[in-house]
Each structure stands twice: as structure tokens, then as C-alpha cells.
Amino acid sequence: MDAVTYPDMQVSNFIIDKLVPLRVPVDSPLAGDFKVTWTPTLVTLDFYGKEHHRTVGFLSPEELVPSLILGMGKTDFDSGDFNDAIVHFNTLLNGYPRSAAAPEAIFLRGVSRYKASHDAGALKDAYQQLQAGYPESEWAKRAHPYSLL
Amino acid sequence: MAQAIPWENDLTKALARGKAEHKTVLLDFFNPG
């Protein structure tokens, strides 16, 4: 991460603008609190310290930024701020549609739209988008029941 | 030239900044080598 990803200008600008970056060695007590056993482990926290998203292992610059956006969206999603979550998921999907984070963003955007509107069509739309663009993803499989709506 | 990321190293301070700046916190556990 130090050699490739963090020196990338888009990555560093994104982190500086959008997040509070905190770095802790894996042999610190905090790593035990979060049950971290391997590096790099990246955790997205809300300002109460509650975890909402985690990745383990190297991420390229092209994958880190969408993963961070996914974490921001999941923070809003878990807090019930569904319209704010949708904004983050849209940002991810418009900017990084082929990233590894994209299928989960489609799934959670569909759920967010449903939670905000109570329109079950949002779930079926998410299923159809996953089937069309990411049919082999685990999120397409998880969305399969929505095909029946 | 990319800006160096100004990492915090204290959780309490980072959470306080997150609250004040309405930002989520990115916590990176790294191997100091």
C-alpha cells in the first residue's frame, strides 16, 4: 500500500478530502480490539468508532477508492440514512462500474431505495442490474429472491 | 505530485475529528516491519 496505492494522487486526494485517516501498527492493543490478524486491514468507522466495512489484503489505487466509497455508503446505510447512502453508491457506480465493490453497491443501492420508498421494484431492479452486469458475483446470487417480486 | 496522507495515530483524536468534520474514519492496521 505504501509503495503503490497511497502515493497515487487520486487516492491521497480522496482520503485527505473525504476521510479522517488513522494508522495503527498491527501489534498495538487496538488491533486486538478489532480482532485484526493480518495486514493490510482497512476498517471504515463512524465517528462513534463503530465498524461498517473491512477489507483485508492489498488493494490497487483503482480498487481502493471505490472500496472506500462503499464503506462510506455502508456507514450511512447502517445508520438508516438511506438517501445519503444512495448518493455514495451512485458515485461508486458512476465512477468505478467495473470495480470489485460495484456489485455490492448495486445490491445495497437497491435495498436503500426500497427502504426509502417501500417500492419493491427497487429490489427487482437491483437483481436485474446484477444479472445483466455481474451475473457471477455473490451479490447476484444474494439478490436472486428479488427476481420473484 | 501526490500529497502525503496526514495520518492520525490516536483513535480518540480521529473520532473527534470525524465528528467535527462529518467524516468517516479510515483505520489502517499496518505492519511496521
Backbone of each chain as ProteinMPNN parsed JSONL, in Angstrom:
{"seq_chain_A": "MDAVTYPDMQVSNFIIDKLVPLRVPVDSPLAGDFKVTWTPTLVTLDFYGKEHHRTVGFLSPEELVPSLILGMGKTDFDSGDFNDAIVHFNTLLNGYPRSAAAPEAIFLRGVSRYKASHDAGALKDAYQQLQAGYPESEWAKRAHPYSLL", "coords_chain_A": {"N_chain_A": [[0.844, -1.202, 0.0], [1.963, 1.224, 0.779], [3.903, 1.527, -1.163], [2.652, 1.627, -3.637], [-0.195, 2.243, -3.675], [-1.046, 4.259, -1.747], [0.67, 6.457, -2.474], [-0.487, 7.267, -4.844], [-1.995, 9.872, -6.645], [-4.777, 10.346, -6.946], [-5.791, 8.668, -5.002], [-4.613, 9.661, -2.594], [-5.593, 12.292, -2.573], [-8.335, 11.768, -2.421], [-8.58, 10.469, 0.076], [-7.627, 12.456, 1.827], [-9.514, 14.481, 1.38], [-12.028, 13.313, 1.929], [-12.079, 11.629, 4.166], [-11.14, 10.777, 7.569], [-7.98, 9.92, 8.112], [-6.465, 7.251, 9.822], [-3.811, 5.573, 11.276], [-2.489, 2.593, 12.501], [-0.188, 0.439, 14.105], [-0.044, -3.126, 13.628], [0.62, -4.549, 15.843], [-0.405, -3.231, 17.981], [-2.53, -2.574, 20.888], [-5.058, -1.868, 19.955], [-5.428, -3.328, 17.631], [-6.004, -5.833, 18.63], [-8.461, -5.276, 19.834], [-10.033, -4.932, 17.561], [-9.817, -7.375, 16.459], [-7.83, -7.998, 14.532], [-5.712, -9.741, 12.398], [-4.052, -9.795, 10.227], [-2.222, -7.987, 7.73], [-2.396, -5.651, 4.951], [-5.111, -4.419, 6.883], [-8.035, -2.712, 6.446], [-10.359, -0.59, 7.903], [-13.541, 0.832, 8.01], [-14.91, 3.331, 9.943], [-17.602, 4.805, 11.815], [-18.107, 8.033, 13.465], [-18.504, 7.325, 16.026], [-16.934, 5.214, 16.432], [-17.77, 2.78, 15.529], [-17.626, -0.114, 13.527], [-18.096, -0.424, 9.968], [-17.285, -1.413, 7.53], [-14.857, -3.549, 6.036], [-11.7, -4.457, 4.737], [-9.287, -6.903, 3.823], [-5.964, -7.304, 2.899], [-3.988, -6.385, -0.016], [-4.957, -3.548, -1.952], [-5.301, -2.14, -5.122], [-4.769, 1.193, -6.49], [-6.965, 1.645, -8.179], [-8.884, 0.06, -7.086], [-9.008, 0.709, -4.4], [-10.178, 3.293, -3.95], [-12.967, 3.009, -4.824], [-13.656, 1.018, -2.934], [-13.419, 2.42, -0.55], [-15.417, 4.333, -0.915], [-17.602, 2.633, -0.94], [-17.506, 1.83, 1.73], [-18.158, 4.256, 2.977], [-20.76, 4.559, 2.054], [-21.935, 2.298, 3.228], [-21.722, 2.978, 5.877], [-23.595, 5.068, 6.097], [-25.835, 3.607, 5.283], [-26.084, 1.627, 7.312], [-26.736, 3.292, 9.355], [-29.231, 4.066, 8.759], [-29.549, 6.172, 7.076], [-30.644, 6.402, 4.291], [-30.962, 7.838, 1.878], [-28.607, 9.334, 1.747], [-26.824, 7.231, 1.62], [-27.476, 6.175, -0.888], [-26.514, 8.199, -2.545], [-23.734, 7.884, -2.226], [-23.419, 5.252, -3.231], [-24.231, 5.652, -5.851], [-22.194, 7.384, -6.713], [-20.002, 5.665, -6.603], [-20.78, 3.728, -8.501], [-21.058, 5.205, -10.824], [-18.47, 6.152, -11.207], [-16.725, 3.998, -10.963], [-17.514, 1.52, -12.298], [-16.661, -1.058, -12.953], [-15.297, -2.022, -10.834], [-14.348, -4.139, -8.039], [-15.988, -3.569, -5.932], [-18.391, -2.82, -6.98], [-20.669, -4.643, -7.488], [-21.702, -5.155, -4.863], [-22.41, -2.58, -4.186], [-24.509, -2.097, -5.99], [-26.39, -3.919, -5.036], [-26.812, -2.959, -2.383], [-27.651, -0.39, -2.968], [-30.084, -0.908, -4.176], [-31.483, -2.007, -1.991], [-31.422, 0.203, -0.309], [-32.93, 2.025, -1.782], [-35.365, 0.718, -1.723], [-35.865, 0.743, 1.055], [-36.128, 3.466, 1.428], [-38.325, 4.108, -0.13], [-40.227, 2.099, -0.077], [-40.883, 0.703, -2.301], [-41.026, -2.191, -3.926], [-40.086, -2.672, -6.407], [-37.574, -1.574, -6.614], [-35.869, -3.451, -5.546], [-36.128, -5.554, -7.347], [-35.148, -4.29, -9.616], [-32.467, -4.022, -8.85], [-31.686, -6.698, -8.759], [-31.971, -7.342, -11.49], [-30.071, -5.63, -12.637], [-27.744, -6.669, -11.533], [-27.773, -9.255, -12.571], [-27.487, -8.659, -15.257], [-25.04, -7.306, -15.452], [-23.163, -8.388, -13.672], [-23.235, -11.266, -13.392], [-21.948, -13.454, -12.243], [-21.29, -12.718, -9.718], [-21.282, -12.812, -6.092], [-23.245, -11.223, -5.136], [-25.213, -11.097, -7.039], [-26.234, -13.613, -6.709], [-27.194, -13.424, -4.092], [-29.217, -11.618, -4.486], [-31.074, -13.014, -5.862], [-33.666, -13.944, -4.896], [-35.199, -11.66, -5.267], [-35.962, -11.65, -7.85], [-38.399, -12.758, -7.993], [-40.232, -10.934, -7.255]], "CA_chain_A": [[0.0, 0.0, 0.0], [2.843, 2.398, 0.842], [4.715, 1.66, -2.37], [1.87, 1.808, -4.865], [-1.564, 2.771, -3.603], [-1.163, 5.543, -1.044], [1.283, 7.587, -3.201], [-1.284, 7.644, -6.011], [-2.571, 11.197, -6.381], [-6.225, 10.263, -6.771], [-6.029, 8.033, -3.705], [-4.28, 10.552, -1.471], [-6.549, 13.401, -2.566], [-9.634, 11.279, -1.942], [-8.514, 10.22, 1.52], [-7.494, 13.735, 2.533], [-10.745, 15.273, 1.252], [-13.287, 12.66, 2.305], [-11.986, 10.748, 5.328], [-10.114, 11.032, 8.581], [-7.104, 8.749, 8.046], [-5.864, 6.839, 11.092], [-2.936, 4.44, 11.008], [-2.085, 1.977, 13.759], [0.536, -0.811, 13.856], [-0.845, -4.314, 13.903], [0.959, -5.083, 17.157], [-0.953, -2.348, 19.018], [-3.724, -3.131, 21.542], [-6.265, -1.617, 19.157], [-5.586, -4.432, 16.682], [-6.716, -6.876, 19.364], [-9.853, -4.847, 19.994], [-10.721, -5.126, 16.28], [-9.549, -8.757, 16.032], [-7.062, -7.943, 13.294], [-4.623, -10.723, 12.43], [-3.256, -9.739, 9.009], [-2.141, -6.635, 7.177], [-3.148, -4.524, 5.496], [-6.543, -4.463, 7.16], [-8.613, -1.367, 6.417], [-11.667, -0.607, 8.547], [-14.273, 2.1, 7.971], [-15.597, 3.569, 11.21], [-18.295, 6.078, 12.011], [-17.379, 8.808, 14.468], [-18.641, 6.687, 17.344], [-15.973, 4.117, 16.484], [-18.412, 1.525, 15.116], [-17.159, -0.6, 12.225], [-19.116, -0.631, 8.94], [-16.73, -2.023, 6.316], [-13.494, -4.01, 6.286], [-11.009, -5.236, 3.712], [-8.006, -7.49, 4.217], [-5.119, -7.536, 1.739], [-3.625, -5.255, -0.875], [-5.887, -3.007, -2.938], [-4.691, -1.205, -6.059], [-5.448, 2.501, -6.479], [-8.251, 1.56, -8.889], [-9.844, -0.647, -6.233], [-9.137, 1.278, -3.051], [-11.14, 4.397, -3.871], [-14.351, 2.512, -4.745], [-13.88, 0.318, -1.671], [-13.645, 3.439, 0.483], [-16.76, 4.894, -1.137], [-18.541, 1.613, -0.451], [-17.515, 1.934, 3.189], [-18.921, 5.456, 3.358], [-22.166, 4.249, 1.816], [-22.395, 1.332, 4.224], [-21.862, 3.707, 7.142], [-24.914, 5.717, 6.045], [-26.847, 2.55, 5.201], [-26.253, 1.028, 8.645], [-27.308, 4.316, 10.235], [-30.588, 4.369, 8.298], [-29.531, 7.362, 6.212], [-30.664, 5.689, 3.01], [-30.743, 8.73, 0.74], [-27.163, 9.623, 1.702], [-26.168, 6.004, 1.152], [-27.69, 6.082, -2.338], [-25.571, 9.131, -3.19], [-22.407, 7.234, -2.254], [-23.437, 4.1, -4.143], [-24.253, 6.195, -7.219], [-20.843, 7.887, -7.003], [-19.167, 4.484, -6.87], [-21.184, 3.033, -9.731], [-20.782, 6.076, -11.974], [-17.039, 6.354, -11.391], [-15.935, 2.754, -10.912], [-18.522, 0.467, -12.509], [-16.068, -2.397, -13.1], [-14.512, -2.344, -9.635], [-14.84, -5.268, -7.246], [-17.0, -3.085, -4.986], [-19.603, -2.398, -7.681], [-21.87, -5.476, -7.274], [-22.286, -4.919, -3.527], [-23.045, -1.257, -4.225], [-25.807, -2.231, -6.665], [-27.286, -4.61, -4.099], [-27.178, -2.08, -1.269], [-28.438, 0.739, -3.509], [-31.452, -1.4, -4.324], [-32.097, -2.111, -0.668], [-31.605, 1.577, 0.18], [-34.08, 2.612, -2.494], [-36.571, 0.082, -1.181], [-36.096, 1.236, 2.417], [-36.533, 4.875, 1.361], [-39.564, 4.306, -0.888], [-41.102, 0.93, 0.1], [-41.218, 0.203, -3.632], [-40.295, -3.449, -4.128], [-39.454, -2.637, -7.721], [-36.157, -1.222, -6.457], [-35.127, -4.699, -5.323], [-36.112, -6.291, -8.609], [-34.203, -3.575, -10.49], [-31.103, -4.372, -8.433], [-31.444, -8.059, -9.243], [-31.802, -7.329, -12.952], [-28.775, -4.994, -12.933], [-26.687, -7.62, -11.172], [-27.797, -10.345, -13.556], [-27.018, -8.159, -16.553], [-23.658, -6.834, -15.454], [-22.275, -9.109, -12.748], [-24.012, -12.479, -13.112], [-21.19, -14.424, -11.451], [-20.95, -12.175, -8.395], [-22.073, -13.345, -4.984], [-24.376, -10.325, -4.889], [-26.277, -11.536, -7.941], [-26.865, -14.782, -6.071], [-27.953, -12.974, -2.913], [-30.401, -10.866, -4.938], [-31.94, -13.874, -6.672], [-35.082, -13.959, -4.474], [-35.92, -10.464, -5.718], [-36.473, -11.897, -9.198], [-39.771, -13.236, -7.855], [-41.112, -9.82, -6.848]], "C_chain_A": [[0.88, 1.253, 0.0], [3.61, 2.618, -0.454], [3.896, 2.064, -3.584], [0.609, 2.638, -4.633], [-1.626, 4.14, -2.927], [-0.453, 6.702, -1.755], [0.499, 8.033, -4.432], [-2.049, 8.943, -5.708], [-4.073, 11.13, -6.147], [-6.563, 9.667, -5.405], [-5.774, 9.016, -2.563], [-5.24, 11.732, -1.415], [-7.897, 12.958, -2.026], [-9.616, 11.112, -0.426], [-8.445, 11.533, 2.295], [-8.805, 14.51, 2.517], [-11.934, 14.642, 1.959], [-13.256, 11.915, 3.636], [-11.049, 11.329, 6.374], [-9.217, 9.798, 8.603], [-6.389, 8.494, 9.373], [-5.051, 5.583, 10.83], [-2.365, 3.914, 12.308], [-1.311, 0.7, 13.441], [-0.253, -2.028, 14.329], [-0.501, -4.945, 15.252], [0.464, -4.181, 18.29], [-2.174, -3.003, 19.676], [-4.999, -2.942, 20.725], [-6.513, -2.734, 18.144], [-6.293, -5.614, 17.349], [-8.184, -6.525, 19.549], [-10.661, -5.119, 18.733], [-10.488, -6.528, 15.702], [-8.866, -8.807, 14.663], [-5.874, -8.887, 13.4], [-3.727, -10.646, 11.198], [-3.252, -8.308, 8.494], [-1.987, -6.697, 5.663], [-4.607, -4.883, 5.763], [-7.043, -3.03, 7.256], [-10.041, -1.442, 6.936], [-12.276, 0.783, 8.429], [-15.093, 2.215, 9.246], [-16.458, 4.827, 11.116], [-17.631, 6.819, 13.168], [-17.689, 8.373, 15.9], [-17.644, 5.536, 17.514], [-16.551, 2.775, 16.069], [-17.97, 1.166, 13.695], [-18.323, -0.828, 11.258], [-18.596, -1.35, 7.7], [-15.289, -2.403, 6.613], [-12.968, -4.71, 5.051], [-9.694, -5.738, 4.296], [-7.219, -7.771, 2.938], [-4.953, -6.297, 0.893], [-4.786, -4.854, -1.778], [-5.131, -2.026, -3.816], [-5.378, 0.152, -5.938], [-6.836, 2.44, -7.116], [-9.312, 0.855, -8.053], [-10.026, 0.01, -4.872], [-10.201, 2.364, -3.0], [-12.586, 3.887, -3.888], [-14.635, 1.731, -3.462], [-14.142, 1.313, -0.538], [-15.02, 4.081, 0.332], [-17.822, 3.91, -0.668], [-18.638, 1.678, 1.072], [-18.291, 3.145, 3.679], [-20.413, 5.206, 3.162], [-22.724, 3.3, 2.853], [-22.547, 1.978, 5.589], [-23.224, 4.405, 7.193], [-26.032, 4.679, 6.039], [-27.136, 1.976, 6.587], [-26.901, 1.998, 9.622], [-28.732, 4.68, 9.839], [-30.683, 5.616, 7.459], [-29.505, 6.895, 4.749], [-30.446, 6.616, 1.81], [-29.274, 9.122, 0.62], [-26.396, 8.4, 1.209], [-26.295, 5.877, -0.359], [-26.735, 7.01, -3.083], [-24.181, 8.501, -3.293], [-22.384, 6.069, -3.248], [-23.483, 4.574, -5.603], [-22.872, 6.711, -7.626], [-19.921, 6.731, -7.367], [-19.494, 3.898, -8.247], [-20.972, 3.884, -10.968], [-19.284, 6.164, -12.257], [-16.228, 5.082, -11.544], [-16.838, 1.537, -11.162], [-17.94, -0.936, -12.645], [-15.223, -2.783, -11.889], [-15.141, -3.522, -8.903], [-15.949, -4.849, -6.288], [-18.348, -2.842, -5.657], [-20.809, -3.321, -7.418], [-22.516, -5.268, -5.903], [-22.987, -3.563, -3.491], [-24.4, -1.316, -4.919], [-26.822, -2.871, -5.717], [-27.767, -3.649, -3.016], [-27.925, -0.838, -1.737], [-29.889, 0.312, -3.69], [-32.178, -1.489, -2.993], [-32.375, -0.714, -0.104], [-32.812, 2.233, -0.483], [-35.386, 2.016, -1.981], [-36.895, 0.638, 0.212], [-36.595, 2.677, 2.405], [-37.918, 5.041, 0.756], [-40.629, 3.253, -0.618], [-41.626, 0.406, -1.234], [-40.374, -1.043, -3.905], [-39.644, -3.523, -5.502], [-37.976, -2.301, -7.645], [-35.306, -2.472, -6.257], [-35.039, -5.512, -6.608], [-35.164, -5.625, -9.606], [-32.769, -3.961, -10.145], [-30.751, -5.779, -8.916], [-31.162, -8.065, -10.742], [-30.467, -6.691, -13.347], [-27.625, -5.939, -12.617], [-26.634, -8.773, -12.168], [-27.206, -9.889, -14.886], [-25.519, -7.866, -16.549], [-22.671, -7.66, -14.657], [-22.893, -10.463, -12.392], [-23.28, -13.503, -12.255], [-20.883, -13.923, -10.043], [-21.818, -12.81, -7.316], [-23.313, -12.494, -4.76], [-25.524, -10.612, -5.843], [-27.007, -12.732, -7.327], [-27.712, -14.353, -4.877], [-29.246, -12.258, -3.31], [-31.411, -11.756, -5.65], [-33.392, -13.911, -6.201], [-35.875, -12.755, -4.974], [-36.445, -10.627, -7.144], [-37.944, -12.31, -9.153], [-40.751, -12.117, -7.51], [-41.897, -9.281, -8.034]], "O_chain_A": [[0.583, 2.226, -0.693], [3.932, 3.753, -0.807], [4.393, 2.768, -4.464], [0.379, 3.628, -5.328], [-2.2, 5.078, -3.481], [-0.92, 7.837, -1.659], [0.8, 9.081, -5.004], [-2.666, 9.084, -4.652], [-4.588, 11.788, -5.243], [-7.501, 10.105, -4.738], [-6.613, 9.182, -1.678], [-5.661, 12.135, -0.331], [-8.533, 13.684, -1.262], [-10.529, 11.561, 0.267], [-9.129, 11.698, 3.305], [-9.174, 15.128, 3.516], [-12.762, 15.352, 2.53], [-14.313, 11.599, 4.182], [-10.274, 12.245, 6.102], [-9.641, 8.738, 9.063], [-5.792, 9.395, 9.961], [-5.55, 4.632, 10.228], [-1.827, 4.669, 13.118], [-1.743, -0.063, 12.577], [-1.017, -1.965, 15.292], [-1.251, -5.784, 15.751], [0.874, -4.352, 19.438], [-2.788, -3.892, 19.085], [-5.914, -3.762, 20.796], [-7.66, -3.053, 17.833], [-7.082, -6.311, 16.713], [-9.052, -7.39, 19.432], [-11.832, -5.492, 18.811], [-10.915, -6.823, 14.586], [-9.27, -9.551, 13.77], [-5.12, -8.84, 14.371], [-2.732, -11.367, 11.127], [-4.155, -7.523, 8.782], [-1.497, -7.697, 5.138], [-5.249, -5.566, 4.964], [-6.538, -2.235, 8.048], [-10.838, -2.256, 6.47], [-11.62, 1.786, 8.708], [-15.866, 1.321, 9.589], [-16.102, 5.788, 10.435], [-16.701, 6.3, 13.784], [-17.205, 8.97, 16.861], [-17.524, 4.959, 18.595], [-15.902, 1.742, 16.234], [-17.943, 2.006, 12.796], [-19.377, -1.339, 11.635], [-19.388, -1.846, 6.9], [-14.582, -1.699, 7.334], [-13.689, -5.463, 4.396], [-9.077, -5.089, 5.142], [-7.733, -8.395, 2.009], [-5.662, -5.303, 1.051], [-5.505, -5.705, -2.301], [-4.401, -1.173, -3.312], [-6.454, 0.25, -5.347], [-7.768, 3.098, -6.654], [-10.507, 1.035, -8.286], [-11.084, -0.12, -4.257], [-11.041, 2.362, -2.101], [-13.372, 4.298, -3.035], [-15.755, 1.782, -2.954], [-14.985, 1.072, 0.326], [-15.705, 4.342, 1.321], [-18.823, 4.305, -0.07], [-19.73, 1.589, 1.633], [-19.002, 3.069, 4.681], [-21.231, 5.592, 3.997], [-23.854, 3.468, 3.311], [-23.404, 1.575, 6.376], [-23.922, 4.342, 8.205], [-27.051, 4.85, 6.708], [-28.295, 1.854, 6.985], [-27.535, 1.586, 10.593], [-29.372, 5.501, 10.495], [-31.783, 6.078, 7.157], [-28.482, 6.983, 4.07], [-29.812, 6.22, 0.832], [-28.752, 9.23, -0.49], [-25.426, 8.531, 0.462], [-25.335, 5.512, -1.037], [-26.207, 6.646, -4.134], [-23.534, 8.583, -4.338], [-21.432, 5.923, -4.015], [-22.856, 3.977, -6.477], [-22.435, 6.497, -8.757], [-19.154, 6.815, -8.326], [-18.602, 3.612, -9.046], [-20.73, 3.351, -12.051], [-18.874, 6.243, -13.415], [-15.173, 5.081, -12.177], [-16.91, 0.633, -10.329], [-18.666, -1.915, -12.467], [-14.506, -3.783, -11.932], [-16.305, -3.858, -9.117], [-16.761, -5.678, -5.876], [-19.352, -2.673, -4.966], [-21.895, -2.809, -7.143], [-23.741, -5.211, -5.797], [-24.026, -3.41, -2.85], [-25.344, -0.656, -4.485], [-27.963, -2.421, -5.613], [-28.966, -3.533, -2.759], [-28.739, -0.287, -0.995], [-30.81, 1.073, -3.397], [-33.339, -1.098, -2.878], [-33.42, -0.474, 0.5], [-33.608, 2.906, 0.171], [-36.383, 2.72, -1.824], [-38.045, 0.962, 0.51], [-37.386, 3.072, 3.262], [-38.621, 5.999, 1.078], [-41.807, 3.479, -0.896], [-42.669, -0.246, -1.295], [-39.161, -0.954, -4.092], [-38.754, -4.342, -5.731], [-37.205, -2.7, -8.518], [-34.173, -2.55, -6.732], [-33.996, -6.088, -6.916], [-34.461, -6.307, -10.352], [-31.952, -4.2, -11.034], [-29.653, -6.016, -9.419], [-30.226, -8.718, -11.203], [-29.808, -7.153, -14.278], [-26.643, -5.998, -13.357], [-25.551, -9.209, -12.557], [-26.507, -10.649, -15.556], [-24.82, -8.145, -17.523], [-21.472, -7.638, -14.935], [-23.056, -10.773, -11.212], [-23.917, -14.333, -11.607], [-20.271, -14.645, -9.255], [-22.926, -13.279, -7.578], [-24.322, -12.984, -4.252], [-26.685, -10.396, -5.497], [-28.23, -12.846, -7.415], [-28.817, -14.859, -4.678], [-30.235, -12.282, -2.577], [-32.496, -11.294, -6.004], [-34.289, -13.909, -7.044], [-37.098, -12.828, -5.092], [-37.274, -9.838, -7.597], [-38.649, -12.221, -10.158], [-41.962, -12.335, -7.479], [-42.685, -8.347, -7.88]]}, "seq_chain_B": "MAQAIPWENDLTKALARGKAEHKTVLLDFFNPG", "coords_chain_B": {"N_chain_B": [[2.288, 15.837, -8.315], [1.631, 13.769, -5.62], [-0.072, 14.522, -2.57], [1.237, 13.873, 0.664], [-0.365, 11.612, 2.834], [-1.905, 12.74, 5.724], [-1.686, 11.024, 8.324], [-3.515, 10.271, 11.233], [-2.675, 9.07, 14.537], [-4.012, 8.32, 16.754], [-6.866, 6.941, 18.112], [-8.987, 8.182, 19.55], [-8.628, 10.887, 19.009], [-8.933, 10.853, 16.229], [-11.62, 10.044, 15.972], [-12.891, 12.21, 17.148], [-12.206, 14.201, 15.343], [-13.573, 13.156, 13.126], [-16.224, 13.473, 13.95], [-16.385, 16.263, 14.199], [-15.819, 17.101, 11.606], [-17.654, 15.81, 10.127], [-17.071, 13.324, 8.876], [-16.278, 9.974, 7.859], [-14.098, 7.554, 9.395], [-11.053, 6.255, 8.333], [-9.442, 3.462, 9.189], [-6.349, 2.099, 9.276], [-4.663, -0.766, 9.706], [-1.367, -1.576, 9.933], [1.734, -3.244, 9.055], [4.51, -2.659, 10.883], [6.995, -3.606, 10.297]], "CA_chain_B": [[2.871, 15.211, -7.124], [0.593, 13.475, -4.644], [0.14, 14.978, -1.194], [1.366, 12.811, 1.659], [-1.569, 11.483, 3.652], [-1.59, 13.108, 7.117], [-2.31, 10.004, 9.169], [-3.61, 10.353, 12.687], [-2.229, 7.827, 15.172], [-4.752, 8.145, 18.003], [-8.272, 6.699, 17.766], [-9.87, 9.185, 20.157], [-8.477, 12.134, 18.245], [-9.51, 10.651, 14.893], [-13.085, 10.04, 16.088], [-13.308, 13.596, 17.412], [-12.135, 14.886, 14.048], [-14.662, 12.658, 12.298], [-17.468, 14.108, 14.382], [-16.328, 17.702, 13.904], [-15.751, 17.332, 10.16], [-18.704, 14.98, 9.499], [-16.392, 12.373, 8.007], [-15.981, 8.652, 8.392], [-12.694, 7.337, 9.742], [-10.368, 5.124, 7.708], [-8.467, 2.898, 10.127], [-5.428, 1.215, 8.557], [-3.711, -1.533, 10.514], [-0.222, -1.853, 9.066], [2.871, -3.961, 9.631], [5.617, -1.693, 10.961], [8.212, -4.212, 9.762]], "C_chain_B": [[1.776, 15.003, -6.089], [0.961, 14.047, -3.284], [0.339, 13.767, -0.295], [0.112, 12.789, 2.53], [-1.207, 11.788, 5.107], [-2.29, 12.172, 8.1], [-2.37, 10.459, 10.62], [-3.072, 9.039, 13.265], [-2.945, 7.553, 16.489], [-6.243, 8.044, 17.684], [-9.181, 7.791, 18.317], [-9.816, 10.494, 19.383], [-9.12, 11.999, 16.864], [-11.044, 10.674, 14.952], [-13.61, 11.448, 16.349], [-13.254, 14.406, 16.126], [-13.278, 14.45, 13.14], [-15.983, 13.321, 12.661], [-17.487, 15.575, 13.988], [-16.412, 17.982, 12.408], [-16.811, 16.543, 9.393], [-18.096, 14.032, 8.464], [-16.318, 11.006, 8.687], [-14.472, 8.53, 8.594], [-12.185, 6.103, 9.01], [-9.272, 4.657, 8.656], [-7.641, 1.841, 9.392], [-4.509, 0.54, 9.572], [-2.577, -1.979, 9.598], [0.857, -2.608, 9.838], [4.057, -3.013, 9.68], [6.947, -2.276, 10.505], [9.251, -4.509, 10.822]], "O_chain_B": [[1.073, 15.945, -5.723], [2.127, 14.061, -2.889], [-0.323, 12.745, -0.475], [-0.404, 13.839, 2.912], [-0.303, 11.164, 5.662], [-3.351, 12.494, 8.635], [-1.39, 10.968, 11.163], [-3.018, 8.024, 12.571], [-2.546, 6.671, 17.25], [-6.816, 8.941, 17.066], [-10.061, 8.274, 17.605], [-10.843, 11.125, 19.137], [-9.776, 12.926, 16.388], [-11.69, 11.258, 14.082], [-14.657, 11.831, 15.828], [-14.15, 15.204, 15.85], [-13.884, 15.279, 12.46], [-16.766, 13.685, 11.783], [-18.499, 16.074, 13.496], [-17.002, 18.978, 11.989], [-16.864, 16.595, 8.165], [-18.557, 13.957, 7.325], [-16.3, 10.899, 9.914], [-13.685, 9.297, 8.039], [-12.804, 5.04, 9.059], [-8.296, 5.37, 8.894], [-8.17, 0.823, 8.946], [-3.685, 1.193, 10.213], [-2.804, -2.675, 8.609], [0.896, -2.614, 11.069], [4.562, -2.602, 8.636], [7.922, -1.542, 10.341], [10.325, -5.021, 10.507]]}, "name": "protein", "num_of_chains": 2, "seq": "MDAVTYPDMQVSNFIIDKLVPLRVPVDSPLAGDFKVTWTPTLVTLDFYGKEHHRTVGFLSPEELVPSLILGMGKTDFDSGDFNDAIVHFNTLLNGYPRSAAAPEAIFLRGVSRYKASHDAGALKDAYQQLQAGYPESEWAKRAHPYSLLMAQAIPWENDLTKALARGKAEHKTVLLDFFNPG"}
